[in-house]
Amino acid sequence: MKIRLLTKDELRECMFASDAPQEVGPLETKLCTISDLFDLAELVRKSKDGKLPGEFKAATRELLRMGDVCIESLDADRLHRNMFDDCYGRRPGLWPPARDPSVSIGKTLRRLILRISDTSWWDDEVYEEMDQRPCPKR
């Protein structure tokens, strides 16, 4: 199964261009993080393209209903698992990418969500792709 980490533009297309054919390969899963959805909501709120918050809410509800995109979030268990390094009996410390002060909160959130663990169903290529992307412009 191929996993495609959606870009901001691809996520927007999935949400607002529902009548357009979606390019999905065989056994391809589309993935985004809740942080990507928040960033898109902020862009829609600030944009002048006519999309209203109500339209965004309806598009998000439809995206979730259809199940076309897997939206990964950060619940308490995932936060606990991914925030700290396994220190082999020593006092646990924060995972270095989670404490990088030069990185935005959104990117840190994406790192915590997509960090590879024993419960993640994607491979490390998804994490690396996300980490190589520039932070979204505000």
Summary of the structure (lengths in Angstrom):
residues: 138
radius of gyration: 16.3
end to end distance: 33.2
largest distance: 54.9
contacts: 320
relative contact order: 0.16
helix: 48%
strand: 12%
